[in-house]
Each structure stands twice: as structure tokens, then as C-alpha cells.
Amino acid sequence: MESFFGRLKVELVYAKNFQSIEEARSCIFSYIEIFYNRKRRHSANGGISPVAFEENAALAA
């Protein structure tokens, strides 16, 4: 979790000046659900996104 929150802060929070709590919530939700889980490559998954890893695992089963 420390690694995740570190990435979240570096890649989103420190790079943007939020105008409201709602804007921050929306951006963080988008970061997690759209970028982090679907597009960002993870070294623990062999350099592929979690979604691609899940799809490969389902095909292998």
C-alpha cells in the first residue's frame, strides 16, 4: 500500500492543484479505476497492467 500511495501522490496529487474536494475525489477515482488498474504497467505482474494480467490468467485456466 505504501508503494501505491507513493505512486498516487507523485503521478497525480503533487502534479495537480485541485480546486475542490469533489474535483480531487473525481481525479483520484479516475486515476485508480482508469489509469492504475487498466493501463499502468506493474512490475509485480511481469510488466503488464492488472487487467491484462487477469485476462491472461483467465485464458490460461
OpenMM code with the backbone's topology and positions (N, CA, C; nanometers):
from openmm import Vec3, app, unit

residues = "MET GLU SER PHE PHE GLY ARG LEU LYS VAL GLU LEU VAL TYR ALA LYS ASN PHE GLN SER ILE GLU GLU ALA ARG SER CYS ILE PHE SER TYR ILE GLU ILE PHE TYR ASN ARG LYS ARG ARG HIS SER ALA ASN GLY GLY ILE SER PRO VAL ALA PHE GLU GLU ASN ALA ALA LEU ALA ALA".split()
positions = [
    Vec3(0.0822, -0.1191, 0.0000),
    Vec3(0.0000, 0.0000, 0.0000),
    Vec3(0.0870, 0.1261, 0.0000),
    Vec3(0.2006, 0.1207, 0.0673),
    Vec3(0.2883, 0.2380, 0.0687),
    Vec3(0.3335, 0.2728, -0.0719),
    Vec3(0.3666, 0.1715, -0.1490),
    Vec3(0.4102, 0.1938, -0.2858),
    Vec3(0.2974, 0.2556, -0.3687),
    Vec3(0.1760, 0.2041, -0.3524),
    Vec3(0.0613, 0.2578, -0.4265),
    Vec3(0.0393, 0.4049, -0.3924),
    Vec3(0.0352, 0.4368, -0.2632),
    Vec3(0.0108, 0.5760, -0.2244),
    Vec3(0.1246, 0.6679, -0.2673),
    Vec3(0.2457, 0.6161, -0.2673),
    Vec3(0.3577, 0.6948, -0.3182),
    Vec3(0.3402, 0.7277, -0.4651),
    Vec3(0.3025, 0.6279, -0.5449),
    Vec3(0.2784, 0.6496, -0.6885),
    Vec3(0.1622, 0.7469, -0.7094),
    Vec3(0.0542, 0.7289, -0.6334),
    Vec3(-0.0621, 0.8175, -0.6447),
    Vec3(-0.0218, 0.9627, -0.6212),
    Vec3(0.0556, 0.9860, -0.5171),
    Vec3(0.0976, 1.1228, -0.4858),
    Vec3(0.1881, 1.1794, -0.5940),
    Vec3(0.2866, 1.1015, -0.6368),
    Vec3(0.3820, 1.1513, -0.7364),
    Vec3(0.3159, 1.1719, -0.8719),
    Vec3(0.2352, 1.0768, -0.9159),
    Vec3(0.1776, 1.0823, -1.0502),
    Vec3(0.0529, 1.1701, -1.0609),
    Vec3(-0.0143, 1.1984, -0.9488),
    Vec3(-0.1381, 1.2763, -0.9582),
    Vec3(-0.1432, 1.3933, -0.8612),
    Vec3(-0.1361, 1.3654, -0.7338),
    Vec3(-0.1649, 1.4674, -0.6321),
    Vec3(-0.0681, 1.5847, -0.6389),
    Vec3(0.0627, 1.5578, -0.6427),
    Vec3(0.1601, 1.6679, -0.6450),
    Vec3(0.1615, 1.7410, -0.7783),
    Vec3(0.1131, 1.6771, -0.8837),
    Vec3(0.1163, 1.7363, -1.0169),
    Vec3(-0.0044, 1.8247, -1.0460),
    Vec3(-0.1049, 1.8236, -0.9589),
    Vec3(-0.2288, 1.8961, -0.9874),
    Vec3(-0.2689, 1.9812, -0.8686),
    Vec3(-0.3260, 2.0973, -0.8964),
    Vec3(-0.3780, 2.1855, -0.7929),
    Vec3(-0.5304, 2.1748, -0.7957),
    Vec3(-0.5872, 2.0984, -0.7050),
    Vec3(-0.7310, 2.0756, -0.7022),
    Vec3(-0.8044, 2.1979, -0.6488),
    Vec3(-0.9185, 2.2265, -0.7097),
    Vec3(-0.9978, 2.3425, -0.6688),
    Vec3(-1.1025, 2.3088, -0.5635),
    Vec3(-1.1351, 2.1795, -0.5500),
    Vec3(-1.2349, 2.1378, -0.4516),
    Vec3(-1.2110, 1.9925, -0.4127),
    Vec3(-1.2730, 1.9528, -0.3043),
    Vec3(-1.2652, 1.8138, -0.2598),
    Vec3(-1.3274, 1.7218, -0.3650),
    Vec3(-1.4372, 1.7643, -0.4230),
    Vec3(-1.5050, 1.6831, -0.5240),
    Vec3(-1.4166, 1.6629, -0.6465),
    Vec3(-1.3456, 1.7659, -0.6884),
    Vec3(-1.2535, 1.7518, -0.8016),
    Vec3(-1.1424, 1.6527, -0.7672),
    Vec3(-1.0898, 1.6618, -0.6466),
    Vec3(-0.9855, 1.5688, -0.6020),
    Vec3(-1.0382, 1.4253, -0.6019),
    Vec3(-1.1579, 1.4049, -0.5470),
    Vec3(-1.2192, 1.2709, -0.5453),
    Vec3(-1.2351, 1.2151, -0.6856),
    Vec3(-1.2857, 1.2966, -0.7741),
    Vec3(-1.3095, 1.2536, -0.9118),
    Vec3(-1.1787, 1.2170, -0.9813),
    Vec3(-1.0773, 1.2983, -0.9645),
    Vec3(-0.9478, 1.2714, -1.0280),
    Vec3(-0.8823, 1.1466, -0.9699),
    Vec3(-0.8910, 1.1290, -0.8392),
    Vec3(-0.8326, 1.0111, -0.7756),
    Vec3(-0.9064, 0.8856, -0.8198),
    Vec3(-1.0385, 0.8920, -0.8268),
    Vec3(-1.1164, 0.7779, -0.8748),
    Vec3(-1.0757, 0.7414, -1.0173),
    Vec3(-1.0655, 0.8414, -1.1039),
    Vec3(-1.0264, 0.8173, -1.2428),
    Vec3(-0.8857, 0.7592, -1.2505),
    Vec3(-0.7945, 0.8121, -1.1706),
    Vec3(-0.6575, 0.7622, -1.1690),
    Vec3(-0.6554, 0.6140, -1.1344),
    Vec3(-0.7266, 0.5762, -1.0294),
    Vec3(-0.7256, 0.4373, -0.9841),
    Vec3(-0.7974, 0.3461, -1.0826),
    Vec3(-0.9202, 0.3799, -1.1176),
    Vec3(-1.0033, 0.2907, -1.1981),
    Vec3(-0.9669, 0.2874, -1.3458),
    Vec3(-0.9223, 0.3987, -1.3992),
    Vec3(-0.8946, 0.4028, -1.5427),
    Vec3(-0.7459, 0.3836, -1.5720),
    Vec3(-0.6610, 0.4592, -1.5048),
    Vec3(-0.5187, 0.4503, -1.5366),
    Vec3(-0.4487, 0.3390, -1.4602),
    Vec3(-0.4521, 0.3413, -1.3283),
    Vec3(-0.3714, 0.2491, -1.2482),
    Vec3(-0.4101, 0.1034, -1.2701),
    Vec3(-0.5383, 0.0735, -1.2701),
    Vec3(-0.5821, -0.0656, -1.2825),
    Vec3(-0.5880, -0.1160, -1.4264),
    Vec3(-0.6047, -0.0273, -1.5229),
    Vec3(-0.6266, -0.0734, -1.6606),
    Vec3(-0.5112, -0.0480, -1.7554),
    Vec3(-0.4299, 0.0533, -1.7296),
    Vec3(-0.3264, 0.0906, -1.8255),
    Vec3(-0.1849, 0.0834, -1.7701),
    Vec3(-0.1661, 0.1244, -1.6461),
    Vec3(-0.0315, 0.1330, -1.5899),
    Vec3(0.0285, -0.0058, -1.5745),
    Vec3(0.1523, -0.0212, -1.6226),
    Vec3(0.2201, -0.1496, -1.6103),
    Vec3(0.2767, -0.1653, -1.4696),
    Vec3(0.2683, -0.2876, -1.4171),
    Vec3(0.3146, -0.3174, -1.2820),
    Vec3(0.4263, -0.4208, -1.2890),
    Vec3(0.5345, -0.3947, -1.2198),
    Vec3(0.6478, -0.4878, -1.2222),
    Vec3(0.6118, -0.6219, -1.1588),
    Vec3(0.5219, -0.6221, -1.0626),
    Vec3(0.4807, -0.7468, -0.9970),
    Vec3(0.4020, -0.8374, -1.0913),
    Vec3(0.3483, -0.7821, -1.1988),
    Vec3(0.2709, -0.8591, -1.2967),
    Vec3(0.3510, -0.8872, -1.4228),
    Vec3(0.4809, -0.8806, -1.4131),
    Vec3(0.5623, -0.9052, -1.5315),
    Vec3(0.5610, -0.7910, -1.6305),
    Vec3(0.5338, -0.6708, -1.5832),
    Vec3(0.5362, -0.5534, -1.6701),
    Vec3(0.4101, -0.5299, -1.7504),
    Vec3(0.2988, -0.5910, -1.7095),
    Vec3(0.1710, -0.5668, -1.7780),
    Vec3(0.0700, -0.5097, -1.6789),
    Vec3(-0.0373, -0.4554, -1.7310),
    Vec3(-0.1398, -0.3960, -1.6445),
    Vec3(-0.2168, -0.5058, -1.5710),
    Vec3(-0.2791, -0.4701, -1.4582),
    Vec3(-0.3586, -0.5697, -1.3860),
    Vec3(-0.4704, -0.6299, -1.4702),
    Vec3(-0.5341, -0.5508, -1.5538),
    Vec3(-0.6416, -0.6021, -1.6384),
    Vec3(-0.5871, -0.7046, -1.7375),
    Vec3(-0.4753, -0.6748, -1.8006),
    Vec3(-0.4141, -0.7681, -1.8944),
    Vec3(-0.3693, -0.8955, -1.8218),
    Vec3(-0.3166, -0.8798, -1.7018),
    Vec3(-0.2754, -0.9954, -1.6227),
    Vec3(-0.3941, -1.0860, -1.5931),
    Vec3(-0.5064, -1.0261, -1.5530),
    Vec3(-0.6288, -1.1037, -1.5245),
    Vec3(-0.6797, -1.1741, -1.6504),
    Vec3(-0.6757, -1.1042, -1.7636),
    Vec3(-0.7208, -1.1664, -1.8885),
    Vec3(-0.6316, -1.2844, -1.9265),
    Vec3(-0.5008, -1.2684, -1.9108),
    Vec3(-0.4081, -1.3779, -1.9415),
    Vec3(-0.4309, -1.4951, -1.8482),
    Vec3(-0.4564, -1.4679, -1.7206),
    Vec3(-0.4808, -1.5750, -1.6232),
    Vec3(-0.6096, -1.6496, -1.6567),
    Vec3(-0.7125, -1.5766, -1.6992),
    Vec3(-0.8396, -1.6402, -1.7343),
    Vec3(-0.8240, -1.7293, -1.8583),
    Vec3(-0.7443, -1.6856, -1.9534),
    Vec3(-0.7220, -1.7653, -2.0743),
    Vec3(-0.6409, -1.8909, -2.0441),
    Vec3(-0.5512, -1.8812, -1.9486),
    Vec3(-0.4666, -1.9950, -1.9130),
    Vec3(-0.5414, -2.1001, -1.8317),
    Vec3(-0.6486, -2.0586, -1.7665),
    Vec3(-0.7226, -2.1522, -1.6796),
    Vec3(-0.8133, -2.2437, -1.7546),
] * unit.nanometer
topology = app.Topology()
chain = topology.addChain("A")
for resn in residues:
    res = topology.addResidue(resn, chain)
    for name in ("N", "CA", "C"):
        topology.addAtom(name, app.Element.getBySymbol(name[0]), res)
